[in-house]
């Protein structure tokens, strides 16, 4: 680990007076923006919460002064300074705070989520620490491309205690990606002083623990920040080690506007207000004959006045635009390629590997990352050999699910098409923030300015005494999240075709495979085989009753239908294949034909996919109902370990048969 020392006095000569004037201009823009925003919020023009960065302007301005447009930053809920320092248009920023259609994010992000990916601004973030893994992902994309780009993650000291920061720092160090993790220690953590006990580790000690380089900045001296960050960025571009940067600064206002601030220390305020970064820069400019300072002051005030007037005059988004930017901008082909009649049968495990190999070979933007996916070839051997075939693009990670998914998000926003693996679906809960609050929402919160073409592969399944933490079916939780696609194949051909479609999809897709199907064989497929997302399959036509299912239960349903046929019951079996977006046309068309329905799932019955289908059937399909819509699934308990209990818990084909016979008697 190396440490970058504060800029000595003589090094300040490396900062031209014209540069100091520009730094002053940029800080003043932020200060005036924040002060005007406070007044506008007080007057009721800005809805929601407002977190201001008054007093902290030197950190974002100095740091971003060293960055190019194509370099990436991630920010925090106190992010106005960061995004303005990176070049966000002041007019659009004010309009976004007002919730206007012409705001930076078309009124979908607001103060806490303001962004512009075209400027390398990958988003302010309302979740503490959540942007750090995303910055690591942007840096990973730069490393894979070898284009000399870097990423800077801004965060407050409170983020140091989050799992997202820990995991991201671990991954950044493991992969040696070009990222600076920049902590703004502003002396307060929400409503508490950050004065640390003597036993607490210092920033430098933390950096050493992660194997990161370290730098300490005077966050209220814009020249010091600019000079040191220029050196840091130069080193990162040349392949230098990632680092943790400590910038000491001061939060002048409350945690949010309206905060009563009863916790503040008047002496702390007095000391830090005397070190105001804008006052310091102005004094330095004036000491060197800065006759342009007054002109800058006037120009910045005029810019803010103009921006507010323009933003206030803009229209709000129409109610008809509510659904804009929820899904991807473009949809892949809805045409499914037929299976060749002479193809050799193939196992699902081989189909998954073949799909990954095909996409890795076809598209240099695709890479695969996850725990033991490289040298170990995946816990089930599905990715064996791919690391040797695609060096650098099949990557082992630490056990750090939040960082794995967050890295994938950042890389996807930077133009890559990552495939990240979460070893068991149960572990998705460890990284739920990155899936639910980041991947699924970023296109919407940026007003459609970014896509997140991220594929998250995982597997699930009961039946081998894996117990309550390795057997869960969580697809209903995932399908409940707008902006997230969820697919669950039941055959090798569907596993191949859906995985290829997921990688081509311009939004986040969770691919959930059933581990008991990995070694099951099915009809083969051609290399160009595609199964479109959002299209169900009728795997057995029938006229008496509709059985709707997916994953392993689709195969159980098909077998049950064949047994029922012996008793003269002609069941139509629909394999959903995609849980979200669900193919309602296929389901309701079949229901209109048969007038009876059974839904089979391996998941717990309560509040599951079957419940949603039943609710839609008795609404949109009301005039088709000749019998109750029945659901088959697991009882409402965690998955048991003992084989006897597990056999009683896992839904069976016999239960599907019983349900069908019941609806046929009504």
LUMBAPA-833099 format. One record per residue (C-alpha): residue number from 1; residue in one letter; chain; x, y, z. Coordinates in steps of 0.25 Angstrom, whole numbers. Example, Ala and Ser with C-alpha at 12.3 -4.5 7.8 and 13.67 -1.06 7.14 Angstrom:
% LUMBAPA-833099
R   resi   resn   chain    east   north      up
R      1      A       A      49     -18      31
R      2      S       A      55      -4      29
//
This chain:
% LUMBAPA-833099
R   resi   resn   chain    east   north      up
R      1      X       A       0       0       0
R      2      X       A       5      14      -3
R      3      X       A       0      27       2
R      4      X       A      -1      40      -5
R      5      X       A       3      52       4
R      6      X       A      -4      65       4
R      7      X       A       0      75      -7
R      8      X       A      12      84      -1
R      9      X       A      12      99      -3
R     10      X       A      22      99     -14
R     11      X       A      13      89     -22
R     12      X       A       2      99     -23
R     13      X       A      11     106     -34
R     14      X       A       6      95     -43
R     15      X       A      -8     101     -42
R     16      X       A      -9     112     -52
R     17      X       A     -16     125     -47
R     18      X       A     -27     123     -58
R     19      X       A     -29     109     -53
R     20      X       A     -31     114     -39
R     21      X       A     -41     124     -44
R     22      X       A     -49     113     -52
R     23      X       A     -49     105     -39
R     24      X       A     -54     117     -31
R     25      X       A     -65     118     -42
R     26      X       A     -70     104     -41
R     27      X       A     -70     104     -26
R     28      X       A     -78     117     -26
R     29      X       A     -88     111     -36
R     30      X       A     -91     100     -26
R     31      X       A     -92     109     -14
R     32      X       A    -102     118     -21
R     33      X       A    -110     106     -26
R     34      X       A    -111     100     -13
R     35      X       A    -114     114      -6
R     36      X       A    -125     116     -16
R     37      X       A    -130     102     -15
R     38      X       A    -132     104       0
R     39      X       A    -140     116      -2
R     40      X       A    -149     110     -13
R     41      X       A    -151      98      -4
R     42      X       A    -155     107       7
R     43      X       A    -165     113      -3
R     44      X       A    -171     100      -7
R     45      X       A    -166      99     -21
R     46      X       A    -157      86     -18
R     47      X       A    -165      74     -14
R     48      X       A    -159      62      -6
R     49      X       A    -146      63       2
R     50      X       A    -134      72       0
R     51      X       A    -120      69       5
R     52      X       A    -110      81       2
R     53      X       A     -95      81       1
R     54      X       A     -92      95       5
R     55      X       A     -78      96      11
R     56      X       A     -73      83       3
R     57      X       A     -72      89     -11
R     58      X       A     -57      88     -12
R     59      X       A     -57      73     -12
R     60      X       A     -66      70     -24
R     61      X       A     -60      82     -31
R     62      X       A     -45      78     -29
R     63      X       A     -48      63     -31
R     64      X       A     -56      65     -44
R     65      X       A     -46      76     -49
R     66      X       A     -37      64     -52
R     67      X       A     -47      56     -60
R     68      X       A     -51      55     -74
R     69      X       A     -66      54     -79
R     70      X       A     -64      39     -81
R     71      X       A     -59      37     -67
R     72      X       A     -70      32     -57
R     73      X       A     -75      37     -44
R     74      X       A     -85      31     -34
R     75      X       A     -91      40     -24
R     76      X       A    -100      41     -11
R     77      X       A    -113      46      -7
R     78      X       A    -105      59      -4
R     79      X       A    -101      60     -19
R     80      X       A    -104      73     -25
R     81      X       A     -89      77     -24
R     82      X       A     -84      65     -30
R     83      X       A     -93      65     -42
R     84      X       A     -91      80     -45
R     85      X       A     -76      79     -43
R     86      X       A     -76      67     -54
R     87      X       A     -83      77     -63
R     88      X       A     -98      75     -61
R     89      X       A    -106      86     -67
R     90      X       A    -111      96     -57
R     91      X       A    -125      98     -64
R     92      X       A    -127      83     -65
R     93      X       A    -123      81     -50
R     94      X       A    -133      92     -45
R     95      X       A    -144      86     -54
R     96      X       A    -141      72     -48
R     97      X       A    -143      77     -34
R     98      X       A    -156      84     -38
R     99      X       A    -161      70     -44
R    100      X       A    -162      76     -58
R    101      X       A    -162      68     -71
R    102      X       A    -150      75     -76
R    103      X       A    -142      72     -64
R    104      X       A    -129      65     -65
R    105      X       A    -136      52     -62
R    106      X       A    -150      56     -68
R    107      X       A    -155      58     -53
R    108      X       A    -153      43     -50
R    109      X       A    -141      44     -41
R    110      X       A    -142      57     -33
R    111      X       A    -131      62     -23
R    112      X       A    -126      49     -18
R    113      X       A    -125      42     -31
R    114      X       A    -121      52     -41
R    115      X       A    -112      47     -52
R    116      X       A    -107      48     -66
R    117      X       A    -100      36     -71
R    118      X       A     -95      43     -84
R    119      X       A     -87      52     -75
R    120      X       A     -81      40     -67
R    121      X       A     -91      43     -56
R    122      X       A     -96      29     -52
R    123      X       A    -106      35     -42
R    124      X       A    -107      41     -28
R    125      X       A    -113      30     -19
R    126      X       A    -123      30      -8
R    127      X       A    -117      17      -2
R    128      X       A    -104      20       6
R    129      X       A     -92      13       0
R    130      X       A    -100       7     -11
R    131      X       A     -92      15     -22
R    132      X       A     -79       9     -18
R    133      X       A     -81      -4     -25
R    134      X       A     -86       3     -37
R    135      X       A     -74      11     -39
R    136      X       A     -65      -2     -37
R    137      X       A     -73      -7     -49
R    138      X       A     -71       5     -58
R    139      X       A     -56       3     -54
R    140      X       A     -57     -11     -58
R    141      X       A     -63      -7     -72
R    142      X       A     -51       2     -74
R    143      X       A     -41      -9     -70
R    144      X       A     -47     -19     -79
R    145      X       A     -47      -9     -91
R    146      X       A     -33      -3     -87
R    147      X       A     -38      11     -91
R    148      X       A     -31      18     -79
R    149      X       A     -44      23     -73
R    150      X       A     -46      23     -58
R    151      X       A     -57      24     -48
R    152      X       A     -59      32     -35
R    153      X       A     -69      28     -24
R    154      X       A     -73      39     -15
R    155      X       A     -79      35      -2
R    156      X       A     -80      40      13
R    157      X       A     -73      34      24
R    158      X       A     -86      26      28
R    159      X       A     -84      18      16
R    160      X       A     -71      12      22
R    161      X       A     -80       3      31
R    162      X       A     -88      -3      20
R    163      X       A     -87     -16      14
R    164      X       A     -87     -10       0
R    165      X       A     -75      -2       3
R    166      X       A     -67     -14       9
R    167      X       A     -71     -23      -3
R    168      X       A     -68     -13     -13
R    169      X       A     -54      -9      -7
R    170      X       A     -51     -24      -6
R    171      X       A     -55     -26     -21
R    172      X       A     -47     -14     -26
R    173      X       A     -35     -18     -19
R    174      X       A     -36     -32     -24
R    175      X       A     -38     -28     -38
R    176      X       A     -29     -16     -37
R    177      X       A     -39      -7     -45
R    178      X       A     -36       8     -47
R    179      X       A     -45      14     -37
R    180      X       A     -44      24     -26
R    181      X       A     -53      22     -14
R    182      X       A     -54      36      -9
R    183      X       A     -60      38       5
R    184      X       A     -65      52       9
R    185      X       A     -63      53      24
R    186      X       A     -72      65      27
R    187      X       A     -72      63      42
R    188      X       A     -87      59      43
R    189      X       A     -94      46      40
R    190      X       A    -109      50      39
R    191      X       A    -111      55      53
R    192      X       A     -99      51      60
R    193      X       A     -84      56      61
R    194      X       A     -74      47      54
R    195      X       A     -63      49      64
R    196      X       A     -58      35      65
R    197      X       A     -53      28      78
R    198      X       A     -38      26      79
R    199      X       A     -40      11      77
R    200      X       A     -47      13      63
R    201      X       A     -38      10      51
R    202      X       A     -33      22      43
R    203      X       A     -36      23      28
R    204      X       A     -22      19      25
R    205      X       A     -23       7      34
R    206      X       A     -36       3      26
R    207      X       A     -29       5      13
R    208      X       A     -18      -4      17
R    209      X       A     -27     -15      22
R    210      X       A     -34     -15       8
R    211      X       A     -20     -14       1
R    212      X       A     -24      -1      -5
R    213      X       A     -14      11      -7
R    214      X       A     -18      23       2
R    215      X       A     -18      38       0
R    216      X       A     -23      49      10
R    217      X       A     -28      62       4
R    218      X       A     -31      76      11
R    219      X       A     -46      76       6
R    220      X       A     -47      91       9
R    221      X       A     -35      94       0
R    222      X       A     -40      93     -15
R    223      X       A     -25      94     -20
R    224      X       A     -21      83     -11
R    225      X       A     -32      74     -15
R    226      X       A     -30      78     -30
R    227      X       A     -15      75     -30
R    228      X       A     -15      62     -22
R    229      X       A     -27      57     -30
R    230      X       A     -20      60     -43
R    231      X       A      -8      52     -38
R    232      X       A     -17      41     -34
R    233      X       A     -25      40     -47
R    234      X       A     -12      40     -55
R    235      X       A      -7      28     -47
R    236      X       A     -20      21     -49
R    237      X       A     -20      23     -64
R    238      X       A      -6      17     -64
R    239      X       A     -11       4     -57
R    240      X       A      -8       9     -43
R    241      X       A     -15       2     -31
R    242      X       A     -29       6     -27
R    243      X       A     -29      15     -14
R    244      X       A     -37      20      -3
R    245      X       A     -37      35      -2
R    246      X       A     -41      43      11
R    247      X       A     -45      57       9
R    248      X       A     -48      65      22
R    249      X       A     -59      75      20
R    250      X       A     -71      81      27
R    251      X       A     -86      80      25
R    252      X       A     -91      94      28
R    253      X       A    -106      91      27
R    254      X       A    -114      80      34
R    255      X       A    -116      66      29
R    256      X       A    -128      71      21
R    257      X       A    -135      84      19
R    258      X       A    -144      85      31
R    259      X       A    -134      78      41
R    260      X       A    -135      85      54
R    261      X       A    -120      82      56
R    262      X       A    -121      82      71
R    263      X       A    -108      73      71
R    264      X       A     -99      83      65
R    265      X       A     -86      87      73
R    266      X       A     -85     103      72
R    267      X       A     -70     102      74
R    268      X       A     -68      92      62
R    269      X       A     -77     101      54
R    270      X       A     -68     113      57
R    271      X       A     -55     106      54
R    272      X       A     -60     100      41
R    273      X       A     -67     112      36
R    274      X       A     -54     120      37
R    275      X       A     -49     110      27
R    276      X       A     -60     112      16
R    277      X       A     -54     107       3
R    278      X       A     -60     118      -5
R    279      X       A     -55     129       4
R    280      X       A     -41     123       4
R    281      X       A     -41     122     -11
R    282      X       A     -46     136     -13
R    283      X       A     -36     141      -3
R    284      X       A     -24     134     -11
R    285      X       A     -29     140     -24
R    286      X       A     -30     154     -18
R    287      X       A     -16     153     -12
R    288      X       A     -11     150     -26
R    289      X       A     -18     162     -33
R    290      X       A     -31     154     -36
R    291      X       A     -38     165     -43
R    292      X       A     -48     155     -50
R    293      X       A     -54     150     -37
R    294      X       A     -65     161     -37
R    295      X       A     -68     157     -51
R    296      X       A     -69     143     -48
R    297      X       A     -78     146     -36
R    298      X       A     -88     154     -45
R    299      X       A     -88     143     -56
R    300      X       A     -91     132     -47
R    301      X       A    -102     139     -40
R    302      X       A    -108     142     -54
R    303      X       A    -106     128     -58
R    304      X       A    -114     123     -46
R    305      X       A    -125     134     -48
R    306      X       A    -127     129     -62
R    307      X       A    -127     115     -59
R    308      X       A    -138     116     -48
R    309      X       A    -146     125     -58
R    310      X       A    -145     115     -69
R    311      X       A    -148     103     -60
R    312      X       A    -160     109     -53
R    313      X       A    -166     111     -67
R    314      X       A    -165      97     -71
R    315      X       A    -177      87     -71
R    316      X       A    -179      75     -62
R    317      X       A    -179      61     -68
R    318      X       A    -193      58     -73
R    319      X       A    -200      47     -65
R    320      X       A    -200      39     -79
R    321      X       A    -185      38     -77
R    322      X       A    -186      30     -64
R    323      X       A    -181      17     -71
R    324      X       A    -170      23     -79
R    325      X       A    -156      17     -76
R    326      X       A    -160       5     -68
R    327      X       A    -156      -5     -78
R    328      X       A    -144      -5     -88
R    329      X       A    -145       5    -100
R    330      X       A    -145      -6    -110
R    331      X       A    -150     -21    -110
R    332      X       A    -142     -32    -116
R    333      X       A    -149     -41    -127
R    334      X       A    -162     -48    -122
R    335      X       A    -159     -59    -132
R    336      X       A    -155     -72    -126
R    337      X       A    -146     -81    -135
R    338      X       A    -152     -95    -137
R    339      X       A    -144    -107    -132
R    340      X       A    -138    -116    -142
R    341      X       A    -144    -130    -143
R    342      X       A    -131    -137    -145
R    343      X       A    -123    -130    -133
R    344      X       A    -117    -139    -123
R    345      X       A    -123    -138    -108
R    346      X       A    -115    -130     -99
R    347      X       A    -114    -128     -84
R    348      X       A    -118    -114     -78
R    349      X       A    -105    -112     -72
R    350      X       A     -98    -113     -85
R    351      X       A    -109    -104     -91
R    352      X       A    -105     -93     -81
R    353      X       A     -91     -94     -84
R    354      X       A     -93     -94     -99
R    355      X       A    -101     -81     -98
R    356      X       A     -90     -74     -90
R    357      X       A     -80     -79     -99
R    358      X       A     -88     -74    -111
R    359      X       A     -90     -60    -105
R    360      X       A     -75     -59    -100
R    361      X       A     -70     -62    -114
R    362      X       A     -80     -54    -122
R    363      X       A     -79     -41    -114
R    364      X       A     -67     -35    -107
R    365      X       A     -76     -27     -98
R    366      X       A     -80     -39     -91
R    367      X       A     -73     -44     -79
R    368      X       A     -76     -54     -67
R    369      X       A     -73     -52     -53
R    370      X       A     -77     -59     -40
R    371      X       A     -72     -67     -28
R    372      X       A     -64     -79     -34
R    373      X       A     -69     -78     -48
R    374      X       A     -55     -77     -54
R    375      X       A     -45     -87     -48
R    376      X       A     -55     -95     -41
R    377      X       A     -65     -95     -53
R    378      X       A     -77     -92     -44
R    379      X       A     -82    -101     -33
R    380      X       A     -89    -110     -43
R    381      X       A     -78    -109     -53
R    382      X       A     -87    -101     -63
R    383      X       A     -76     -91     -67
R    384      X       A     -64    -101     -67
R    385      X       A     -54     -98     -78
R    386      X       A     -59     -84     -81
R    387      X       A     -48     -77     -73
R    388      X       A     -37     -83     -81
R    389      X       A     -45     -80     -94
R    390      X       A     -48     -65     -91
R    391      X       A     -37     -60     -82
R    392      X       A     -40     -48     -74
R    393      X       A     -55     -48     -78
R    394      X       A     -58     -60     -68
R    395      X       A     -55     -55     -55
R    396      X       A     -55     -61     -41
R    397      X       A     -60     -51     -30
R    398      X       A     -59     -51     -15
R    399      X       A     -72     -56      -7
R    400      X       A     -78     -42      -9
R    401      X       A     -92     -43     -15
R    402      X       A     -95     -28     -14
R    403      X       A     -82     -24     -20
R    404      X       A     -84     -35     -31
R    405      X       A     -98     -29     -35
R    406      X       A     -94     -15     -33
R    407      X       A     -81     -17     -41
R    408      X       A     -90     -23     -52
R    409      X       A     -99     -11     -52
R    410      X       A     -88      -1     -53
R    411      X       A     -82      -9     -65
R    412      X       A     -95     -10     -72
R    413      X       A     -97       5     -71
R    414      X       A     -83       7     -77
R    415      X       A     -88      -1     -89
R    416      X       A     -84     -15     -85
R    417      X       A     -93     -27     -85
R    418      X       A     -89     -34     -72
R    419      X       A     -94     -48     -67
R    420      X       A     -93     -49     -52
R    421      X       A     -95     -62     -44
R    422      X       A    -102     -63     -31
R    423      X       A     -99     -77     -26
R    424      X       A    -112     -80     -20
R    425      X       A    -125     -72     -21
R    426      X       A    -126     -71      -6
R    427      X       A    -113     -62      -7
R    428      X       A    -121     -52     -15
R    429      X       A    -126     -46      -2
R    430      X       A    -112     -42       1
R    431      X       A    -111     -33     -11
R    432      X       A    -126     -29     -12
R    433      X       A    -123     -14     -11
R    434      X       A    -114     -15     -24
R    435      X       A    -125     -23     -31
R    436      X       A    -137     -15     -26
R    437      X       A    -133      -1     -24
R    438      X       A    -122       0     -34
R    439      X       A    -123      -9     -46
R    440      X       A    -138      -9     -47
R    441      X       A    -140       6     -45
R    442      X       A    -128      13     -52
R    443      X       A    -134      14     -65
R    444      X       A    -147      20     -59
R    445      X       A    -140      29     -50
R    446      X       A    -131      35     -61
R    447      X       A    -142      37     -70
R    448      X       A    -138      27     -80
R    449      X       A    -124      32     -81
R    450      X       A    -118      19     -78
R    451      X       A    -120       4     -80
R    452      X       A    -115      -7     -71
R    453      X       A    -113     -19     -80
R    454      X       A    -110     -28     -68
R    455      X       A    -112     -43     -67
R    456      X       A    -113     -49     -53
R    457      X       A    -112     -64     -53
R    458      X       A    -116     -73     -41
R    459      X       A    -122     -86     -38
R    460      X       A    -132     -92     -28
R    461      X       A    -139    -104     -25
R    462      X       A    -143    -113     -13
R    463      X       A    -142    -128     -13
R    464      X       A    -128    -131      -8
R    465      X       A    -129    -127       7
R    466      X       A    -122    -114       4
R    467      X       A    -130    -108      15
R    468      X       A    -137     -94      17
R    469      X       A    -126     -86      12
R    470      X       A    -122     -93      -1
R    471      X       A    -136     -97      -6
R    472      X       A    -145     -85      -7
R    473      X       A    -153     -80     -19
R    474      X       A    -153     -65     -19
R    475      X       A    -158     -62     -33
R    476      X       A    -170     -55     -27
R    477      X       A    -162     -45     -20
R    478      X       A    -154     -42     -32
R    479      X       A    -166     -41     -41
R    480      X       A    -172     -31     -32
R    481      X       A    -161     -21     -36
R    482      X       A    -165     -12     -48
R    483      X       A    -153     -12     -58
R    484      X       A    -148     -26     -55
R    485      X       A    -150     -37     -64
R    486      X       A    -150     -51     -58
R    487      X       A    -149     -64     -67
R    488      X       A    -149     -79     -62
R    489      X       A    -147     -90     -73
R    490      X       A    -152    -104     -72
R    491      X       A    -144    -110     -83
R    492      X       A    -130    -110     -89
R    493      X       A    -134    -103    -101
R    494      X       A    -142     -92     -93
R    495      X       A    -130     -90     -84
R    496      X       A    -121     -88     -96
R    497      X       A    -131     -79    -103
R    498      X       A    -135     -71     -91
R    499      X       A    -121     -68     -86
R    500      X       A    -117     -63    -100
R    501      X       A    -129     -54    -100
R    502      X       A    -126     -49     -86
R    503      X       A    -112     -45     -90
R    504      X       A    -117     -38    -102
R    505      X       A    -128     -31     -94
R    506      X       A    -126     -16     -91
R    507      X       A    -131     -17     -77
R    508      X       A    -128     -25     -65
R    509      X       A    -132     -40     -65
R    510      X       A    -131     -51     -54
R    511      X       A    -130     -65     -60
R    512      X       A    -134     -75     -50
R    513      X       A    -130     -89     -53
R    514      X       A    -135    -102     -46
R    515      X       A    -123    -110     -41
R    516      X       A    -131    -123     -42
R    517      X       A    -132    -121     -57
R    518      X       A    -118    -119     -60
R    519      X       A    -115    -133     -63
R    520      X       A    -128    -135     -70
R    521      X       A    -128    -137     -85
R    522      X       A    -137    -131     -95
R    523      X       A    -138    -128    -110
R    524      X       A    -126    -121    -116
R    525      X       A    -125    -108    -123
R    526      X       A    -117    -100    -133
R    527      X       A    -107     -90    -130
R    528      X       A    -116     -79    -134
R    529      X       A    -127     -83    -125
R    530      X       A    -135     -72    -118
R    531      X       A    -146     -72    -108
R    532      X       A    -152     -58    -107
R    533      X       A    -154     -52     -93
R    534      X       A    -169     -51     -89
R    535      X       A    -174     -62     -98
R    536      X       A    -181     -74     -92
R    537      X       A    -181     -88     -99
R    538      X       A    -193     -97    -100
R    539      X       A    -185    -110     -98
R    540      X       A    -198    -119     -98
R    541      X       A    -211    -114    -105
R    542      X       A    -224    -118     -99
R    543      X       A    -238    -114     -98
R    544      X       A    -243    -118     -84
R    545      X       A    -235    -110     -74
R    546      X       A    -222    -101     -74
R    547      X       A    -210    -104     -65
R    548      X       A    -201     -92     -64
R    549      X       A    -187     -95     -59
R    550      X       A    -172     -92     -60
R    551      X       A    -158     -98     -57
R    552      X       A    -158    -112     -52
R    553      X       A    -173    -112     -49
R    554      X       A    -176    -110     -64
R    555      X       A    -170    -124     -66
R    556      X       A    -178    -129     -54
R    557      X       A    -190    -123     -60
R    558      X       A    -188    -129     -74
R    559      X       A    -186    -143     -68
R    560      X       A    -199    -141     -60
R    561      X       A    -206    -137     -72
R    562      X       A    -202    -150     -79
R    563      X       A    -207    -158     -68
R    564      X       A    -220    -150     -67
R    565      X       A    -222    -153     -82
R    566      X       A    -224    -168     -79
R    567      X       A    -237    -164     -72
R    568      X       A    -242    -155     -83
R    569      X       A    -237    -142     -77
R    570      X       A    -231    -133     -88
R    571      X       A    -222    -123     -81
R    572      X       A    -215    -112     -88
R    573      X       A    -201    -109     -81
R    574      X       A    -195     -95     -82
R    575      X       A    -180     -93     -79
R    576      X       A    -179     -79     -75
R    577      X       A    -164     -79     -77
R    578      X       A    -164     -64     -73
R    579      X       A    -170     -59     -60
R    580      X       A    -168     -45     -63
R    581      X       A    -173     -39     -72
R    582      X       A    -184     -50     -72
R    583      X       A    -190     -55     -85
R    584      X       A    -205     -51     -81
R    585      X       A    -210     -53     -95
R    586      X       A    -206     -68     -95
R    587      X       A    -211     -71     -81
R    588      X       A    -225     -64     -83
R    589      X       A    -227     -69     -97
R    590      X       A    -225     -83     -92
R    591      X       A    -234     -80     -80
R    592      X       A    -245     -75     -90
R    593      X       A    -244     -88     -97
R    594      X       A    -244     -98     -86
R    595      X       A    -252     -90     -75
R    596      X       A    -244     -97     -64
R    597      X       A    -230     -94     -58
R    598      X       A    -220    -100     -49
R    599      X       A    -207     -93     -46
R    600      X       A    -195    -101     -41
R    601      X       A    -182     -95     -35
R    602      X       A    -171    -100     -26
R    603      X       A    -171     -88     -18
R    604      X       A    -180     -86      -5
R    605      X       A    -194     -84     -10
R    606      X       A    -197     -71      -2
R    607      X       A    -195     -58      -9
R    608      X       A    -188     -65     -21
R    609      X       A    -189     -65     -36
R    610      X       A    -201     -74     -35
R    611      X       A    -208     -64     -27
R    612      X       A    -206     -53     -37
R    613      X       A    -210     -62     -49
R    614      X       A    -223     -66     -41
R    615      X       A    -226     -52     -38
R    616      X       A    -225     -48     -53
R    617      X       A    -233     -60     -57
R    618      X       A    -245     -56     -48
R    619      X       A    -244     -41     -53
R    620      X       A    -240     -41     -68
R    621      X       A    -245     -55     -70
R    622      X       A    -257     -54     -62
R    623      X       A    -267     -59     -73
R    624      X       A    -258     -71     -75
R    625      X       A    -260     -77     -61
R    626      X       A    -267     -90     -59
R    627      X       A    -259     -94     -47
R    628      X       A    -250     -89     -36
R    629      X       A    -236     -86     -40
R    630      X       A    -228     -95     -32
R    631      X       A    -213     -93     -28
R    632      X       A    -203    -104     -25
R    633      X       A    -190    -101     -18
R    634      X       A    -182    -103      -5
R    635      X       A    -189    -100       9
R    636      X       A    -185     -87      16
R    637      X       A    -173     -92      24
R    638      X       A    -158     -91      21
R    639      X       A    -152    -103      12
R    640      X       A    -149    -114      22
R    641      X       A    -137    -122      23
R    642      X       A    -142    -136      27
R    643      X       A    -145    -144      15
R    644      X       A    -158    -148      20
R    645      X       A    -162    -134      23
R    646      X       A    -157    -129       9
R    647      X       A    -165    -140       2
R    648      X       A    -177    -135       9
R    649      X       A    -173    -120       6
R    650      X       A    -170    -121      -9
R    651      X       A    -182    -120     -19
R    652      X       A    -184    -133     -27
R    653      X       A    -190    -137     -40
R    654      X       A    -200    -145     -32
R    655      X       A    -205    -132     -25
R    656      X       A    -206    -126     -39
R    657      X       A    -215    -137     -43
R    658      X       A    -223    -136     -31
R    659      X       A    -226    -121     -33
R    660      X       A    -229    -124     -48
R    661      X       A    -239    -135     -44
R    662      X       A    -246    -125     -34
R    663      X       A    -248    -114     -44
R    664      X       A    -254    -124     -54
R    665      X       A    -264    -128     -44
R    666      X       A    -270    -114     -43
//
